Amino acid sequence: MNEESLLQEAVILLGSGLLLVMIFRRFGLGAVLGYLVAGVLIGPHGLGLAGGGESKLAIAEIGIALLLFLVGLELHPARLWRLKRDIFGLGLLQVVICGLVLADTIMLLAGFTWGAGLALGLPLALSSTAQVLPSLKSSGRINTPFGERAFSILLFQDLAIVPLITVIAALSRAPADPAMPPGWLLAIYTVLAILGLVLAGRFLIRPLLRLTGKLGERELFVVVGLFTVLGAAALMESLHLSTALGAFVAGVMLADSPYRHEIESDVEPFRSILLGLFFLAVGMVLDIPAIMANPLFVAGFAALLVLLKTGIIWALARYFGFANRPALGLGLLLSQGGEFGFVLFTQAQGAMLIEPQAASLFSAIVTLSMATTPFLLMVARRFEYASASEGDAPEGPDNAARASAIIVGFGRFGQTVSQVLRGQGVSVTLIDVKPAQIETSGTYGSKVYYGDGRRVDILRRAGGDTAQLILFCTDDATTGPAQLQPVLEAFPQAAVLVRAFDRRQVIAFDNLDLAAVVREVHESAVLMGASALSALGWEENEIERGVSEYRARDDMRLRAQIESGDLHALKHIHIKARDK
């Protein structure tokens, strides 16, 4: 391939991936599906704009190695020990039971041999880390008990890639490679390679990272990170072992390194790009005619996959102490096929356990099940917490002890306000509308009640009739006079204080009888400005005068904005030169 065609193909790959991922993200369907569909569109069975999917797949598998390296970095010994029951108990049973049930189902319904059934069923037991984990992180649920159970299962599934690759290799029908060592020697190689990587991490990579840190060159961290991953993978490949295992061990050996977060942030962009290329290549090699010839099989088995995994994970979660509704939510959350299925199907095809058409059919089944994930995530949220009858639902404020202050919103802002009041002996009732926040706060010893604190009936149940203070500490820019005026009328004895999102909200609250309105970042910004003047060498009295002058100008401008209704009023007042 000449340089011009290579450049053109790179533009086509990146452009199609960018366009489809943006569209799929816009509709909440995830980047993975966007890349897969982009690969189908530009591939030989689509518009024919790009070819050579198999060669691109081989290169892009470095992205899988980087992903397993990052998984290894997450395995800090302390966290592993805390989650050991869920990772190695619940996670192990989920992979084994789901894999065997799906393998039996495939053999029964599709007539595959037991080897092919295992090569297809075990990969289908895995879920989509690329879809589920970002959802848990973005919603703040990753550190809740529910989120940690889901994370534990996903983590074990990622760990299971290496043994599953080994199982497929053991079942292989491909002609034996004359250069391949016997199995007993491979086992010895594996143990020695892992020990060698651990020693290299301790006596080579860690000193190298310390030296890099002293030099202060971030680019060198990128080089060291990629060198570590590719070096470990290359070592394993030279010994005819799994490159994924090498990358994973490389991650584990740096999991408790003080440079772990730096390496993780430096390697992540390469992982994202190469993993995107991997999914593009998978889409390009999908046998679309074979899929179109069996559309009912693909759709039916995708639905069956979701149902079977939901039921099995629900039963296992119940056995491990989950209430009924959270167990069902966990099952729905992890019911789809996962991106590692594509890797394992490729391995199974190379091992001559399945035909290319079967690999394409089951890759399509995984893809279709992943397309259901955004909708299943929404349903799973409804079942994440137990019903009231099961005793685990977020508790409303009906039984809250009557307190002097009611704080609505227990995020970072509300927590600080609460600590100030409690430190002076003021009794506080806490209300929040986010179940994840409530559950997380409970692990730190704070009792937070569930409810929308802007509603008069909720505040009354929380003791609003006798409270001296009602403090709205949420970061909701939509809260306005229409929500606060009924509160002021219902509880005239209470001083109402409000956290304002921005200047516009302050202006909107001007006609309300509020005890105080605090702009959420205003005081911290003023403090940083004062610290900046101090860093320039200004005297304390000059700093105080400067801050006072700013406050006077800001108050003058705010008054002018309120009176005129124009945010641009006195807009130049802060641009003031001062001779020092």
GUDRENVEX-348430 format. One record per residue (C-alpha): chain; residue number from 0; residue in one letter; y, x, z. Coordinates in Angstrom, 3 decimals, decimal comma, always signed. Each point is the difference from the previous one (the first is absolute). Layout:
REM residues N
chaine	num	residu	yy	xx	zz
A	NUM	A	Y	X	Z
...
***
This chain:
REM residues 580
chaine	num	residu	yy	xx	zz
A	0	M	+0,000	+0,000	+0,000
A	1	N	+3,338	+1,501	-1,035
A	2	E	+3,007	+0,215	+2,310
A	3	E	+1,838	-2,880	-1,700
A	4	S	-2,884	-2,476	+0,325
A	5	L	-0,615	+1,143	+3,579
A	6	L	+3,635	-0,678	+0,876
A	7	Q	-0,059	-3,379	-1,739
A	8	E	-3,185	-1,016	+1,807
A	9	A	+1,481	+1,058	+3,336
A	10	V	+3,027	-2,219	-0,690
A	11	I	-2,303	-2,911	-0,923
A	12	L	-2,108	+0,448	+3,146
A	13	L	+2,964	+0,279	+2,350
A	14	G	+2,021	-2,712	-1,729
A	15	S	-2,812	-2,559	-0,062
A	16	G	-0,919	+0,777	+3,594
A	17	L	+3,623	-0,310	+1,116
A	18	L	+0,533	-3,313	-1,801
A	19	L	-3,225	-1,682	+1,130
A	20	V	+0,223	+1,245	+3,590
A	21	M	+3,573	-1,334	+0,288
A	22	I	-1,129	-3,393	-1,360
A	23	F	-3,043	-0,185	+2,257
A	24	R	+2,007	+1,145	+3,023
A	25	R	+2,583	-2,667	-0,754
A	26	F	-2,677	-2,671	+0,296
A	27	G	-1,619	+1,621	+3,051
A	28	L	-3,191	+1,042	-1,818
A	29	G	+0,093	+3,721	+0,820
A	30	A	+0,298	+3,261	-1,915
A	31	V	-3,746	+0,517	-0,484
A	32	L	-0,370	-3,108	-2,155
A	33	G	+3,108	+0,968	-1,948
A	34	Y	-1,475	+3,380	-0,918
A	35	L	-3,368	-1,537	-0,939
A	36	V	+1,556	-2,603	-2,292
A	37	A	+2,280	+2,654	-1,535
A	38	G	-3,075	+2,107	-0,787
A	39	V	-1,698	-2,968	-1,656
A	40	L	+3,090	-0,787	-2,107
A	41	I	+0,549	+3,516	-1,343
A	42	G	-3,698	+0,918	-0,221
A	43	P	-2,357	-0,165	-2,992
A	44	H	-0,907	-3,646	+0,713
A	45	G	+3,672	-0,992	+0,260
A	46	L	+2,887	+1,275	-2,106
A	47	G	-1,695	+3,349	-0,638
A	48	L	+3,079	+2,004	+0,991
A	49	A	-1,951	+2,563	+2,036
A	50	G	-3,557	+1,308	+0,037
A	51	G	-2,181	+2,523	+1,733
A	52	G	-0,400	-2,081	+3,141
A	53	E	-3,096	+1,933	+1,095
A	54	S	+1,801	+3,354	-0,066
A	55	K	+2,987	-1,459	+1,844
A	56	L	-2,378	-1,463	+2,570
A	57	A	-1,412	+3,455	+0,731
A	58	I	+3,496	+1,426	+0,561
A	59	A	+1,202	-2,978	+1,994
A	60	E	-2,912	+0,289	+2,447
A	61	I	+2,111	+2,693	+1,655
A	62	G	+1,988	-3,003	+1,267
A	63	I	-3,147	-1,227	+1,770
A	64	A	-0,377	+3,434	+1,590
A	65	L	+3,618	-0,140	+1,187
A	66	L	-0,562	-3,490	+1,408
A	67	L	-3,002	+1,181	+2,011
A	68	F	+2,019	+3,009	+1,167
A	69	L	+2,667	-2,367	+1,356
A	70	V	-2,720	-2,119	+1,648
A	71	G	-1,263	+3,141	+1,706
A	72	L	+3,512	+0,756	+1,256
A	73	E	-0,040	-3,368	+1,814
A	74	L	-3,063	+0,950	+2,028
A	75	H	+1,695	+1,448	+3,030
A	76	P	-2,716	+0,465	+2,666
A	77	A	+1,842	-2,103	+2,621
A	78	R	+0,361	-2,970	-2,339
A	79	L	-3,579	+0,338	-1,189
A	80	W	-1,219	-0,112	+3,600
A	81	R	+2,076	-3,068	+0,839
A	82	L	-1,214	-1,940	-3,044
A	83	K	-3,534	+1,411	-0,059
A	84	R	-1,727	-3,333	+0,712
A	85	D	+1,819	-1,823	-2,772
A	86	I	-0,238	+2,861	-2,524
A	87	F	-3,614	+1,034	+0,513
A	88	G	-1,306	-3,358	+1,231
A	89	L	+1,789	-2,812	-1,790
A	90	G	+0,840	+2,140	-3,054
A	91	L	-3,539	+1,346	-0,406
A	92	L	-1,629	-3,424	+0,329
A	93	Q	+2,485	-1,525	-2,463
A	94	V	-0,754	+2,564	-2,721
A	95	V	-3,780	-0,028	+0,506
A	96	I	-0,513	-3,759	+0,348
A	97	C	+2,462	-0,997	-2,736
A	98	G	-1,420	+2,681	-2,299
A	99	L	-3,620	-1,035	+0,469
A	100	V	+0,718	-3,733	-0,287
A	101	L	+2,008	+0,531	-3,184
A	102	A	-2,688	+2,304	-1,415
A	103	D	-2,673	-2,665	+0,623
A	104	T	+2,266	-2,637	-1,543
A	105	I	+0,516	+2,118	-3,128
A	106	M	-3,732	+0,634	-0,376
A	107	L	-0,766	-3,697	+0,496
A	108	L	+2,672	-1,451	-2,283
A	109	A	+0,325	+2,681	-2,676
A	110	G	-3,497	+1,489	-0,107
A	111	F	+1,018	+3,608	+0,676
A	112	T	-2,429	+2,555	+1,416
A	113	W	+0,292	+0,924	+3,667
A	114	G	+1,647	+3,317	-0,853
A	115	A	+2,604	-1,672	-2,205
A	116	G	+0,450	-2,758	+2,607
A	117	L	+0,790	+2,563	+2,690
A	118	A	+2,300	+1,944	-2,343
A	119	L	+1,975	-3,212	-0,623
A	120	G	-0,310	-1,800	+3,345
A	121	L	+0,997	+2,834	+2,323
A	122	P	+3,320	+0,678	-1,801
A	123	L	+0,801	-3,727	+0,092
A	124	A	-0,165	+0,156	+3,822
A	125	L	+3,200	+2,067	-0,033
A	126	S	+3,432	-1,661	+0,179
A	127	S	+3,345	+0,968	-1,506
A	128	T	+1,761	+2,439	+2,334
A	129	A	+2,785	+0,288	-2,593
A	130	Q	+0,764	-3,729	+0,349
A	131	V	-0,793	-0,843	+3,627
A	132	L	+1,420	+2,999	+1,875
A	133	P	+3,539	-0,159	-1,495
A	134	S	+0,104	-3,720	+0,831
A	135	L	-0,906	+0,668	+3,640
A	136	K	+2,558	+2,811	+0,245
A	137	S	+2,864	-1,902	-1,635
A	138	S	-0,523	-3,037	+2,249
A	139	G	-0,160	+2,107	+3,172
A	140	R	-3,559	-1,138	+0,755
A	141	I	-1,707	+3,365	-0,352
A	142	N	+0,313	+0,751	+3,754
A	143	T	-1,100	-3,434	+1,214
A	144	P	-3,630	-0,475	+1,130
A	145	F	-0,660	-1,961	-3,202
A	146	G	+1,573	+2,707	-2,173
A	147	E	-1,900	+2,788	+1,757
A	148	R	-3,325	-1,799	-0,581
A	149	A	+0,828	-0,356	-3,694
A	150	F	+1,106	+3,650	-0,143
A	151	S	-3,236	+1,108	+1,694
A	152	I	-2,147	-1,771	-2,595
A	153	L	+2,086	+1,364	-2,880
A	154	L	-0,198	+3,487	+1,475
A	155	F	-3,788	-0,113	+0,255
A	156	Q	-0,179	-1,332	-3,550
A	157	D	+2,034	+2,999	-1,169
A	158	L	-2,286	+2,310	+1,974
A	159	A	-3,030	-1,699	-1,570
A	160	I	+1,006	+1,158	-3,497
A	161	V	-1,621	+3,384	+0,505
A	162	P	-3,406	-1,282	+1,206
A	163	L	+0,028	-2,715	-2,676
A	164	I	+0,550	+2,642	-2,681
A	165	T	-2,931	+1,887	+1,543
A	166	V	-2,199	-3,125	-0,109
A	167	I	+0,802	-0,537	-3,687
A	168	A	-0,755	+3,662	-0,722
A	169	A	-3,361	-0,340	+1,792
A	170	L	-0,890	-3,077	-2,097
A	171	S	+1,094	+1,683	-3,246
A	172	R	-2,215	-0,391	-3,077
A	173	A	+1,964	+2,574	-1,976
A	174	P	-1,939	+3,091	-1,104
A	175	A	+0,061	+2,664	+2,654
A	176	D	+2,564	+2,718	-0,518
A	177	P	-1,898	+3,302	-0,175
A	178	A	+2,933	+1,687	+1,743
A	179	M	-0,163	-2,488	+2,857
A	180	P	-1,470	+1,452	+3,222
A	181	P	-2,842	-1,865	+1,738
A	182	G	+0,896	-2,696	+2,522
A	183	W	-0,795	+2,074	+3,106
A	184	L	+2,290	+2,752	-1,237
A	185	L	+2,772	-2,526	-0,720
A	186	A	-0,241	-1,198	+3,609
A	187	I	+0,442	+3,572	+1,230
A	188	Y	+2,897	+0,504	-2,425
A	189	T	+1,661	-3,150	+1,327
A	190	V	-0,159	+1,111	+3,637
A	191	L	+1,177	+3,528	-0,821
A	192	A	+2,823	-1,279	-2,225
A	193	I	+1,285	-2,343	+2,725
A	194	L	-0,108	+2,806	+2,582
A	195	G	+1,748	+2,297	-2,464
A	196	L	+2,757	-2,532	-0,634
A	197	V	+0,528	-0,540	+3,725
A	198	L	+0,283	+3,753	+0,582
A	199	A	+2,297	+0,376	-3,003
A	200	G	+2,211	-2,746	+1,368
A	201	R	+0,262	+1,680	+3,387
A	202	F	+0,386	+3,636	-1,038
A	203	L	+1,557	-0,256	-3,464
A	204	I	+1,783	-3,303	-0,665
A	205	R	+1,620	-0,438	+3,432
A	206	P	+1,491	+3,533	+0,089
A	207	L	+1,146	-0,561	-3,577
A	208	L	+1,712	-3,245	+1,053
A	209	R	+1,711	+1,748	+2,927
A	210	L	+1,292	+2,677	-2,366
A	211	T	+1,182	-2,686	-2,432
A	212	G	+1,773	-1,798	+2,837
A	213	K	+1,849	+3,168	+0,978
A	214	L	+1,126	+0,554	-3,575
A	215	G	+1,383	-3,554	-0,098
A	216	E	-0,917	-0,582	-3,659
A	217	R	-1,202	-3,576	-0,454
A	218	E	-1,349	+0,760	-3,478
A	219	L	-2,470	+2,406	+1,607
A	220	F	-1,360	-2,855	+2,151
A	221	V	-0,776	-1,872	-3,219
A	222	V	-1,784	+3,061	-1,379
A	223	V	-1,975	+0,568	+3,214
A	224	G	-1,019	-3,662	+0,176
A	225	L	-1,223	-0,144	-3,602
A	226	F	-1,660	+3,419	+0,355
A	227	T	-1,905	-1,235	+3,051
A	228	V	-1,274	-3,144	-1,709
A	229	L	-0,853	+1,568	-3,349
A	230	G	-1,485	+3,100	+1,618
A	231	A	-2,321	-2,062	+2,199
A	232	A	-0,989	-2,222	-2,938
A	233	A	-0,612	+3,034	-2,248
A	234	L	-2,184	+1,640	+2,652
A	235	M	-2,159	-3,111	+0,227
A	236	E	-0,216	-0,316	-3,777
A	237	S	-1,159	+3,613	-0,330
A	238	L	-2,832	-0,810	+2,413
A	239	H	-0,909	-3,212	-1,928
A	240	L	+1,222	-2,092	+2,917
A	241	S	+2,451	-2,914	+0,195
A	242	T	+3,615	+0,966	-0,669
A	243	A	+1,008	-3,101	+1,989
A	244	L	-1,836	+1,394	+3,035
A	245	G	+1,891	+3,272	-0,309
A	246	A	+3,381	-1,742	-0,166
A	247	F	-0,882	-2,187	+2,958
A	248	V	-1,086	+2,934	+2,173
A	249	A	+3,214	+1,811	-0,962
A	250	G	+1,970	-2,953	+1,338
A	251	V	-1,976	-0,207	+3,234
A	252	M	+0,479	+3,690	+0,750
A	253	L	+3,791	-0,507	-0,126
A	254	A	+0,070	-3,374	+1,803
A	255	D	+1,304	+1,467	+3,257
A	256	S	+2,274	+2,552	-1,643
A	257	P	+3,718	-0,200	+0,894
A	258	Y	+0,667	+0,139	-3,762
A	259	R	-2,165	-3,035	-0,782
A	260	H	+2,879	-2,394	-0,665
A	261	E	+1,809	+2,498	-2,219
A	262	I	-3,120	+0,579	-2,107
A	263	E	-0,700	-3,721	-0,164
A	264	S	+3,488	-0,809	-1,296
A	265	D	-0,149	+2,855	-2,542
A	266	V	-3,442	-0,870	-1,387
A	267	E	+0,540	-3,784	-0,074
A	268	P	+2,047	-0,085	-3,275
A	269	F	-2,715	+1,948	-1,849
A	270	R	-2,640	-2,323	+1,421
A	271	S	+1,968	-3,044	-1,160
A	272	I	+0,510	+1,307	-3,550
A	273	L	-3,574	+1,209	-0,506
A	274	L	-1,474	-3,133	+1,561
A	275	G	+2,167	-2,075	-2,324
A	276	L	-1,345	+2,039	-2,925
A	277	F	-3,522	-0,601	+1,300
A	278	F	+0,450	-3,783	-0,052
A	279	L	+1,608	+0,215	-3,448
A	280	A	-3,039	+1,914	-1,239
A	281	V	-2,379	-2,538	+1,574
A	282	G	+1,805	-2,765	-1,874
A	283	M	-0,257	+1,987	-3,236
A	284	V	-3,781	+0,472	+0,249
A	285	L	-0,786	-3,604	+0,984
A	286	D	-2,284	-1,578	-2,606
A	287	I	+2,090	-3,096	-0,712
A	288	P	-2,407	-1,485	-2,610
A	289	A	-2,836	+0,124	+2,560
A	290	I	+2,214	-1,717	+2,563
A	291	M	+1,141	-2,670	-2,482
A	292	A	-3,633	-0,670	-0,840
A	293	N	-0,748	-0,802	+3,663
A	294	P	+3,167	-1,598	+1,444
A	295	L	-1,858	-2,493	+2,208
A	296	F	-2,139	+2,755	+1,532
A	297	V	+3,082	+2,093	+0,807
A	298	A	+1,974	-2,904	+1,495
A	299	G	-2,980	-1,439	+1,848
A	300	F	-1,112	+3,293	+1,511
A	301	A	+3,579	+0,870	+1,028
A	302	A	+0,178	-3,306	+1,917
A	303	L	-3,447	+0,635	+1,499
A	304	L	+1,084	+3,508	+1,051
A	305	V	+3,015	-1,380	+1,884
A	306	L	-2,075	-2,724	+1,693
A	307	L	-2,865	+2,297	+1,049
A	308	K	+2,252	+2,732	+1,404
A	309	T	+2,186	-2,534	+1,826
A	310	G	-3,058	-1,569	+1,654
A	311	I	-1,650	+3,293	+0,963
A	312	I	+3,192	+1,585	+1,395
A	313	W	+0,761	-3,233	+1,900
A	314	A	-3,469	+0,094	+1,616
A	315	L	+0,289	+3,707	+0,882
A	316	A	+3,490	-0,438	+1,437
A	317	R	-1,246	-2,883	+2,160
A	318	Y	-2,821	+2,246	+1,247
A	319	F	+2,570	+2,672	+0,888
A	320	G	+2,026	-2,422	+2,121
A	321	F	+2,485	-1,534	-2,445
A	322	A	+1,017	-3,618	+0,466
A	323	N	-0,940	-2,329	-2,853
A	324	R	+3,329	-0,132	-1,851
A	325	P	+0,809	+3,753	+0,096
A	326	A	-3,576	+0,744	-1,110
A	327	L	+0,471	-2,269	-3,008
A	328	G	+3,388	+1,606	-0,713
A	329	L	-1,611	+3,469	+0,065
A	330	G	-2,693	-1,177	-2,400
A	331	L	+2,557	-1,366	-2,459
A	332	L	+2,128	+3,135	+0,291
A	333	L	-2,882	+2,307	-0,983
A	334	S	-1,926	-2,267	-2,362
A	335	Q	+1,037	+1,616	-3,301
A	336	G	-1,611	+2,918	-1,790
A	337	G	+1,715	+3,376	+0,269
A	338	E	+1,322	+2,783	-2,186
A	339	F	-2,828	+2,353	+1,010
A	340	G	-2,385	-2,395	-1,732
A	341	F	+1,292	+1,336	-3,321
A	342	V	-0,806	+3,555	+1,102
A	343	L	-3,521	-0,895	+1,108
A	344	F	-0,738	-2,066	-3,122
A	345	T	+0,972	+3,038	-2,083
A	346	Q	-2,324	+2,152	+2,124
A	347	A	-2,825	-2,538	-0,409
A	348	Q	+0,509	-0,082	-3,765
A	349	G	-0,135	+3,797	-0,162
A	350	A	-3,193	-0,079	+2,093
A	351	M	-1,512	-2,384	-2,598
A	352	L	-0,521	-2,702	+2,622
A	353	I	+2,078	-2,579	-1,917
A	354	E	+1,095	-0,468	-3,602
A	355	P	+3,670	+0,354	-0,998
A	356	Q	+0,148	-3,787	-0,590
A	357	A	-1,106	-0,645	+3,590
A	358	A	+2,608	+2,448	+1,296
A	359	S	+2,671	-1,883	-1,955
A	360	L	-1,212	-3,416	+1,178
A	361	F	+0,009	+0,933	+3,660
A	362	S	+3,283	+1,880	-0,337
A	363	A	+1,425	-3,261	-1,345
A	364	I	-1,507	-1,858	+2,965
A	365	V	+1,726	+2,407	+2,407
A	366	T	+3,255	-0,365	-1,932
A	367	L	-0,140	-3,805	+0,113
A	368	S	-0,800	-0,013	+3,728
A	369	M	+2,966	+2,335	+0,588
A	370	A	+2,195	-2,455	-1,891
A	371	T	-0,777	-2,583	+2,704
A	372	T	+1,159	+2,337	+2,789
A	373	P	+3,694	-1,011	+0,134
A	374	F	-1,005	-3,633	+0,403
A	375	L	-2,744	+0,792	+2,524
A	376	L	+2,501	+2,077	+1,995
A	377	M	+2,223	-3,055	+0,377
A	378	V	-2,957	-2,109	+1,148
A	379	A	-1,216	+2,748	+2,339
A	380	R	+3,387	+0,048	+1,772
A	381	R	-0,593	-3,619	+1,042
A	382	F	-3,280	+0,966	+1,668
A	383	E	+1,090	+3,311	+1,508
A	384	Y	+0,504	-1,465	+3,454
A	385	A	-2,359	-2,193	+1,921
A	386	S	+0,669	-3,702	+0,474
A	387	A	+1,291	-1,248	+3,303
A	388	S	-3,480	-1,206	+0,956
A	389	E	-1,306	+3,548	-0,354
A	390	G	+2,674	+1,273	+2,339
A	391	D	+1,398	+2,800	-2,157
A	392	A	+2,871	-1,724	-1,815
A	393	P	+3,528	+1,232	+0,661
A	394	E	+1,121	-1,906	+3,085
A	395	G	+3,039	-2,260	-0,154
A	396	P	+2,726	+0,158	+2,660
A	397	D	-1,012	-3,214	+1,794
A	398	N	-1,464	+1,828	+2,986
A	399	A	+2,558	+2,812	+0,115
A	400	A	+1,502	+0,619	+3,416
A	401	R	+3,671	-1,058	+0,168
A	402	A	+2,173	+3,068	-0,524
A	403	S	+3,705	+0,855	+0,025
A	404	A	-0,063	+1,177	-3,623
A	405	I	-1,841	-1,059	-3,151
A	406	I	-0,293	+2,635	-2,715
A	407	V	-0,819	-1,279	-3,480
A	408	G	-1,482	+2,767	-2,168
A	409	F	-1,920	+2,869	+1,578
A	410	G	+0,332	+2,731	-2,620
A	411	R	+1,646	+3,365	+0,685
A	412	F	+3,366	-1,628	+0,727
A	413	G	-1,404	-2,643	+2,346
A	414	Q	-2,174	+2,529	+1,803
A	415	T	+3,018	+2,144	+0,871
A	416	V	+2,022	-3,008	+1,218
A	417	S	-2,988	-1,136	+2,078
A	418	Q	-0,396	+3,409	+1,623
A	419	V	+3,701	+0,124	+0,943
A	420	L	-0,172	-3,429	+1,662
A	421	R	-3,334	+0,567	+1,716
A	422	G	+1,182	+3,352	+1,275
A	423	Q	+2,689	-1,849	+1,966
A	424	G	-2,401	-2,610	+1,348
A	425	V	+0,902	-2,808	-2,451
A	426	S	-3,018	-2,226	-0,723
A	427	V	-0,728	-0,420	-3,720
A	428	T	-2,035	-2,359	-2,200
A	429	L	-0,906	+1,471	-3,393
A	430	I	-0,535	-2,057	-3,176
A	431	D	-0,993	+1,178	-3,479
A	432	V	-1,226	-1,757	-3,128
A	433	K	-2,210	+2,868	-1,268
A	434	P	-3,573	-0,099	+1,360
A	435	A	-0,565	+3,660	-0,904
A	436	Q	+3,048	+1,013	+2,067
A	437	I	-1,203	-2,123	+2,910
A	438	E	-3,455	+1,565	-0,056
A	439	T	+1,353	+3,540	-0,279
A	440	S	+2,470	-0,580	+2,837
A	441	G	-2,840	-1,246	+2,181
A	442	T	-1,731	+3,379	-0,266
A	443	Y	+3,100	+1,534	+1,640
A	444	G	+0,043	-2,509	+2,843
A	445	S	+2,736	-2,353	-1,260
A	446	K	-0,744	-3,725	+0,068
A	447	V	+1,588	-1,527	-3,107
A	448	Y	-0,240	-3,722	-0,773
A	449	Y	-0,357	-1,432	-3,469
A	450	G	+2,671	-2,239	-1,520
A	451	D	+3,122	-0,273	-2,128
A	452	G	+2,687	+0,630	+2,627
A	453	R	+2,699	-1,584	-2,160
A	454	R	-1,511	-3,416	+0,680
A	455	V	+1,430	-1,913	+2,946
A	456	D	-3,384	-1,464	+0,971
A	457	I	-1,593	+3,465	+0,173
A	458	L	+2,864	+1,340	+2,134
A	459	R	-0,213	-3,018	+2,289
A	460	R	-3,721	+0,591	+0,529
A	461	A	+0,795	+3,642	+0,792
A	462	G	+2,469	-1,016	+2,728
A	463	G	+3,218	-0,130	-1,966
A	464	D	+1,402	-2,738	+2,282
A	465	T	+0,184	+2,428	+2,926
A	466	A	+0,490	+3,336	-1,799
A	467	Q	+3,265	+1,876	+0,486
A	468	L	-0,392	+2,027	-3,192
A	469	I	-1,455	-0,704	-3,435
A	470	L	-0,079	+3,078	-2,225
A	471	F	-0,849	-0,159	-3,711
A	472	C	-1,289	+3,483	-0,886
A	473	T	-1,609	-0,710	-3,377
A	474	D	+0,996	+1,766	-3,224
A	475	D	+0,130	-3,271	-1,943
A	476	A	+3,041	-0,097	-2,273
A	477	T	-0,612	-3,720	-0,682
A	478	T	+0,827	-1,048	+3,558
A	479	G	+3,365	-1,762	-0,061
A	480	P	+2,192	-2,539	+1,782
A	481	A	-2,338	-2,842	-0,978
A	482	Q	-2,781	+1,559	+2,105
A	483	L	+2,147	+1,149	+2,947
A	484	Q	+2,342	-2,957	+0,516
A	485	P	-2,807	-2,319	+1,241
A	486	V	-1,062	+2,731	+2,443
A	487	L	+3,545	+0,283	+1,390
A	488	E	+0,228	-3,776	+0,414
A	489	A	-3,438	-0,333	+1,618
A	490	F	+0,453	+2,834	+2,518
A	491	P	+3,712	+0,160	+0,938
A	492	Q	-0,774	+1,845	+3,243
A	493	A	-1,451	+3,017	-1,857
A	494	A	+1,979	+2,846	-1,506
A	495	V	-1,291	+0,478	-3,554
A	496	L	+0,023	+3,496	-1,510
A	497	V	-0,931	+0,676	-3,614
A	498	R	-1,053	+3,024	-2,007
A	499	A	+1,818	-0,183	-3,342
A	500	F	-1,583	+1,434	-3,124
A	501	D	+3,260	+1,016	-1,644
A	502	R	+3,758	-0,633	-0,182
A	503	R	-0,463	-3,250	-1,937
A	504	Q	-2,084	-1,443	+2,814
A	505	V	+2,614	+1,044	+2,570
A	506	I	+2,627	-1,904	-1,981
A	507	A	-2,286	-3,044	-0,251
A	508	F	-0,392	-0,068	+3,799
A	509	D	+3,769	+0,176	+0,702
A	510	N	+0,464	-3,697	+0,798
A	511	L	-2,978	-0,166	+2,375
A	512	D	+0,381	+0,276	+3,764
A	513	L	-2,167	+3,094	+0,294
A	514	A	+0,159	+2,425	+2,919
A	515	A	-0,468	+2,987	-2,332
A	516	V	-0,855	+0,880	-3,584
A	517	V	-1,419	+3,495	-0,525
A	518	R	-0,322	+1,536	-3,439
A	519	E	-3,432	+1,559	-0,010
A	520	V	+0,862	+3,500	-1,287
A	521	H	+3,689	+0,097	+0,848
A	522	E	-0,103	+1,723	+3,383
A	523	S	-2,626	+2,534	-1,029
A	524	A	+2,115	+0,867	-3,061
A	525	V	+3,087	+0,455	+2,187
A	526	L	-2,037	+2,245	+2,305
A	527	M	-1,131	+2,145	-2,917
A	528	G	+3,586	+0,279	-1,242
A	529	A	+1,055	+1,212	+3,426
A	530	S	-2,885	+2,494	+0,049
A	531	A	+1,050	+1,236	-3,439
A	532	L	+3,535	+0,694	+1,273
A	533	S	-1,483	+1,828	+2,963
A	534	A	-2,108	+2,133	-2,352
A	535	L	+3,233	+0,942	-1,805
A	536	G	+1,389	+1,337	+3,272
A	537	W	+2,360	-2,835	+0,976
A	538	E	+0,984	-0,359	+3,632
A	539	E	-1,299	-2,967	+1,988
A	540	N	+3,412	-1,657	+0,355
A	541	E	+0,604	+0,328	-3,768
A	542	I	-3,372	-1,608	-0,719
A	543	E	+0,764	-2,908	+2,357
A	544	R	+3,390	-0,493	-1,668
A	545	G	-1,592	+0,076	-3,453
A	546	V	-2,637	-2,559	+0,959
A	547	S	+2,651	-2,234	+1,606
A	548	E	+2,139	+0,157	-3,150
A	549	Y	-3,014	-0,923	-2,115
A	550	R	-0,819	-2,974	+2,236
A	551	A	+3,595	-1,234	-0,184
A	552	R	+0,039	+0,257	-3,806
A	553	D	-3,396	-1,651	-0,288
A	554	D	+1,055	-2,878	+2,266
A	555	M	+3,230	-0,455	-1,983
A	556	R	-1,946	-0,144	-3,252
A	557	L	-2,570	-2,429	+1,432
A	558	R	+2,790	-2,341	+1,189
A	559	A	+1,596	+0,141	-3,460
A	560	Q	-3,320	-0,750	-1,682
A	561	I	-0,629	-2,997	+2,263
A	562	E	+3,483	-1,423	-0,531
A	563	S	+0,045	+0,488	-3,774
A	564	G	-3,673	-0,618	-0,685
A	565	D	+0,067	+3,072	-2,239
A	566	L	-2,302	+2,941	+0,725
A	567	H	+2,334	+2,272	-1,994
A	568	A	+2,917	-0,593	+2,356
A	569	L	+1,560	+3,305	+1,186
A	570	K	-2,828	+1,841	-1,765
A	571	H	+1,978	+3,264	-0,041
A	572	I	+0,785	+0,018	+3,712
A	573	H	-2,838	+2,391	+0,892
A	574	I	+1,041	+2,562	-2,606
A	575	K	+2,470	+1,864	+2,147
A	576	A	+0,832	+3,679	+0,027
A	577	R	+0,583	+1,569	+3,375
A	578	D	+1,490	+3,427	+0,590
A	579	K	-1,816	+1,902	+2,661
***
